[in-house]
Amino acid sequence: MSRNPFFERSVLPYELPVFAEIADGDYLPAFERGMAEQLAEVAGITAGEGEATFANTVEALELSGQLLGRVSRVFFNVASSDSTERTEAIEAEVSPRLAAHEDSILLDGELFRRVEGLYERRGELGLDAEQMRLLERYRLRFVRAGARLDAGQQARLRELNAELASAATLFKKNNLANTNAAALILDQEEQVAGLADAAVVAAAENAAALGHAGAWALSLQNVSNQPVLAELTDRAVRERMMAASLGRGFAEDGANAELAVRMAALRAERAALLGYSDHAAYVVEDQTAKTVNAVEEMLAQLVPPAVANAEREAGELAAAMRAVGDQGELRSWDWQFWSERVRAEQFSVDTEALRPYFELERVLWDGVFFAAGEVYGVTFQERTDLRGYHPEVRVFEVFDADGSGLGLFLGDFFARPSKRGGAWMNSLVGQSTLLGTRPVVVNNLNIVKPPEGEPALLTWDNVRTLFHEFGHALHGLFSNVRYPFFSGTAVPRDFVEFPSQVNEMWMARPEVLANYAKHVDTGESMPAELVDRMLEAGQFGEGFRTVEYLAATLLDWAWHRLPAGAAAGVDAEAFEAEALSKGGVALAAIPPRYRTAYFSHIFAGGYAAGYYSYIWSEVLDADTVTWFEDDSAPIRDKGESFRRELLSRGGSVDPLAAFESFRGRPPIIEPLLTRRGLTA
């Protein structure tokens, strides 16, 4: 026990966790000791003699739970990035215990009385702006957690929180298993026609690894429309691929569909207990949106023009099918395939032909890192002497413009069966001047790993994801706050995507694109006319992408607008169909980006009633991009302003107030409407 690597702060640079010494058996003892230590620290706060002060109550809370924080940050990243049967078992055991632990603190009556007392006399305490905001946020956190409920209500709340924590863990575990099990096994090489040679080899290797030597296996990503649908020429294979994708969690056992219904019911009951009409109302009150009406008004502006665009696109694709003698109906498994062919015809752009210009190493170093240097003055050095949690994880030290060490960035880029789908950023060490810590952040992506010895060639969407997730990483790396509560990306859910979406702009910036878009074999730059066609083609299909996203958003919203008791006996598939119809996005050829049974964002992540956040944040993003592009000041000056006013502040200031201060006015939606082609 004394050698448990979590029991002491790491001595590695930036307190990078000592992954070489961490074993699965270390997690549970560290969780247990971490919870016990924090409860003892909280007991010390409430048992203190004399009057409550900011230092002996609020700041003491910020200093508590450091061991628990260390093990939690590492474990939950590893549980998503490189799960094992042991970590799955630990997560199933510890998740409800952590929920109960948090309740024991936030429902501590004496602790709440101390915080409430400080809040009531906050004007007399001489607090600075960050301290005042911390006190206000802690008090609100206690209230929203149920501190004002009576004993019976709090007991039921604890039960709800524990069951929801267990259900979310099970949903994630099921989804990973369902996605892996749904891999499409093909026994004839002609069935993979249309795939690039390297992709065919990778599919054969994948099949062998799954126990199907001599076959080809197409593994699924955690989205409805699988990227491979754009390439497969065999329509029957495409149909099978789409069926495998859409059926996850609804098939024989239906476990995740049933689990989602149960979770929606539990969330609705909890919201009612806390005094809200539904879970969405509870969630958005503490976001920048503030009200369900604000979210619904925004969505109402977007749905009709997006659907009109998608229907126009569908007409173009159907015409392309008819032009080659295919009189069949355009179906969901046809959309991406014919979209690529229409795109190629209209813009003379073959998506597969672009891949050689987007080699991972060059995109990373000469694109993502180069752009960060041009905008913010930071530089990067790979630290091969430092180890990540998996052999494929790479560690980079980040230096500020003055040469001082800023933090560490870990890149975990490739898909594997032990990693959940999607892409995300996690913090392994949070920045805090109170704790004396500097940031260590990790980006997880799910790029298909190439055959041994082959370069990893990306799609344009892969490039976008790389830039997007690095925007989250910069948000964490540039954090400059005193208190852990506010560190890095600890901002409202409907604001957190804003910095990452802004970072996407640099992928197509001419000086950045020219620096990394070079042929993997010849080193030649992508021809200017191909660049122009590619960027123009990038706007093609915007109707599809917007409807696909809005369908998932409205599905999330429908589940979480249910009042208490309304989910009883609900059939998930029937509910889905009705929600999409009511939302005006029930287009058979465009399934939601996520269906209920694999919608991990909302049932195994933090986006319940918050998937709208992406487009809400995009309003801020599109507005900010116009500012970056207006040539009113050098890019480095603008980068410093954006970093100082927004990226470095974390949650220490009101995010919309920070935006308005930075922009000189409230955000406007017009740049977003223009970007998405929704102005007509």
Salt bridges, closest charged atoms under 4 A:
GLU15 OE2 - ARG9 NH2 2.67
GLU32 OE2 - ARG97 NH1 3.24
GLU37 OE2 - ARG33 NE 3.28
GLU51 OE2 - ARG121 NH2 3.51
ASP82 OD1 - ARG416 NE 3.94
GLU91 OE2 - LYS172 NZ 2.86
GLU93 OE2 - ARG97 NH1 3.01
GLU102 OE2 - ARG141 NH2 3.43
GLU110 OE1 - ARG113 NE 3.32
GLU116 OE1 - ARG139 NE 3.01
GLU116 OE2 - ARG148 NH2 3.25
ASP128 OD2 - ARG482 NH2 2.66
GLU159 OE1 - ARG156 NH1 2.96
GLU163 OE2 - ARG262 NE 2.86
GLU231 OE2 - ARG355 NH2 3.76
GLU269 OE2 - ARG156 NE 2.71
ASP278 OD2 - ARG561 NH1 2.63
GLU285 OE1 - ARG144 NH1 2.94
ASP286 OD2 - ARG137 NH2 3.02
ASP286 OD2 - ARG144 NE 3.96
GLU296 OE2 - ARG561 NE 3.18
GLU316 OE2 - ARG312 NH1 3.03
ASP334 OD2 - ARG235 NH2 2.52
ASP334 OD1 - ARG238 NH2 2.90
GLU340 OE2 - ARG343 NH2 3.16
GLU352 OE2 - ARG355 NE 2.87
GLU361 OE2 - ARG394 NH1 2.41
ASP366 OD2 - ARG362 NH1 3.66
GLU382 OE2 - ARG394 NE 2.96
ASP385 OD2 - ARG383 NH2 2.83
GLU392 OE1 - ARG416 NH1 2.97
GLU392 OE2 - LYS449 NZ 2.77
GLU397 OE1 - ARG383 NH1 2.78
ASP400 OD2 - ARG643 NH2 2.83
ASP412 OD2 - ARG416 NH2 2.55
ASP412 OD1 - LYS419 NZ 3.18
GLU497 OE1 - HIS468 NE2 3.05
GLU497 OE1 - HIS472 NE2 3.08
GLU504 OE1 - ARG464 NH1 3.55
GLU504 OE2 - HIS468 ND1 2.73
GLU511 OE2 - ARG509 NE 2.88
GLU529 OE1 - ARG533 NH1 1.84
GLU542 OE1 - ARG545 NH2 3.38
GLU542 OE2 - ARG676 NH1 3.52
GLU548 OE1 - ARG593 NH1 3.65
ASP556 OD1 - HIS560 ND1 2.83
GLU573 OE2 - ARG595 NH2 3.22
GLU576 OE1 - ARG595 NE 2.88
GLU578 OE2 - LYS582 NZ 3.26
GLU618 OE2 - ARG675 NH1 3.11
GLU618 OE1 - ARG676 NH2 2.85
ASP621 OD2 - ARG675 NH1 2.60
ASP623 OD1 - ARG663 NE 3.11
ASP623 OD2 - ARG665 NH1 2.76
ASP630 OD1 - LYS638 NZ 2.29
GLU640 OE2 - ARG636 NH1 2.94
GLU645 OE2 - ARG644 NE 3.24
